[in-house]
Structures are given as structure tokens and as C-alpha cells.
Amino acid sequence: MTPIAAAITCLPIVTLCYAALCAASPFGNCRKCRGLGFQTKTDRKGRLKRGKDCRRCKTTGKRIRIGRWLFNRTQRIYRDGTR
């Protein structure tokens, strides 16, 4: 089996697993603050302390996954089109 054929056969499995992940857990950790909701910085002694609030996730520490965002968008378009 060639590598391309193997990739094509694995693609539906990966897609279904990602769809299940988006359905089970629609929110992931923010990439900028790593789920903390704020930036960390160190003081003069090297100890970690709380920094500024994260502007990307608005201090929630969570972000919506791309697959869930696409699902929500298609559902909204469908719902608005069938009214």
C-alpha cells in the first residue's frame, strides 16, 4: 500500500475523531495564555506572578474549537434560511 493510499484511508477516521472531540468538548484552552486567563511573568527573584488579563480569550482561558465554530456557523445559516 502506498503512503498516499494509507493517508486517504486514515483521513475519514481522523475526521470522525475530531468531530467527536468537538461534540464532546467544544471549548479548548486558549493558545495565548494556555488556559489560565492571564499572562504569567516573573518578579526579580524569578518567582512566577500573575500578569495582565488575556485579551484573546477575555480572561476565560477558553476558546471555541474550529470544528465547533464551523458547525455553529452552518447551523445558523441553515436555521436562518429555513425560516
N, C-alpha and C positions, 0 to 999 in steps of 0.2 A: 504494500500500500504506500502510495507516495505521500509526502508530507502535506501537500495541498488537499488531497482527499481526506486525510486524517483531520485536518483543520476544519474542513467542510462538515464532516460528520460530528465533530465536537461542538460546533457553533450553536446548534439548537439546544444542546444540553446546557451550555453556558448561559444562553439567553433565558431559558426557563428558570435556572437557578437565580439569576439576577432579578427576574420578575417576582419570584417567590420572596427574595430578600426585600424588595421594595414594598411588597404587600404586607409582609410581617413587620418590618421596621422601616417606615417611610422616612425617618429622620436619621442622619448620621452626624458625627461630630464635625464641628467647624474646622476647616483646614488651617485657618489662621491662628486660632487660639487653642486648638487641639481639644475642644470641648470644655474648656474651663470658663469661658465667657469673658476673660480678661487676659491681657498680656502679662507675662511674668518678667521681672527684671531683678537684678541683684543689687544689694547695697554695697558699701565699701568693704565690708568683711566677707563678701561673697555669698551671703545668705539670700535665698530667694524671697522676694516680696511681691505683693500684688502691684500691677501696673495699671495702665489705662484700660477702660472697658473696651471690648472688641466692637468695632463699628460694623464689621461684616455681618455678624450674627445678632447684633443688638443685645449683647450680654446674655443671650440664652445658651450659647455653647452648642447649638444645634443648627443644622442646615437640612434642607429638603434634598433628597437624592434626585439625580437627573431623571431616572426612570419614572419615579413617582410624579415629578413635575410634568413630564410628558403625558403621563396617564391623566393627571388632573386637567391639563390643558385640552386634551382630546375629548374628555367627558364634558367639559364646559362648552366646547364648540358644538358637540352633538346635542347637548341639552338646549342650548340657545337656538339651534337650527330646527328643532322639532317642536318648538312652542307654537 
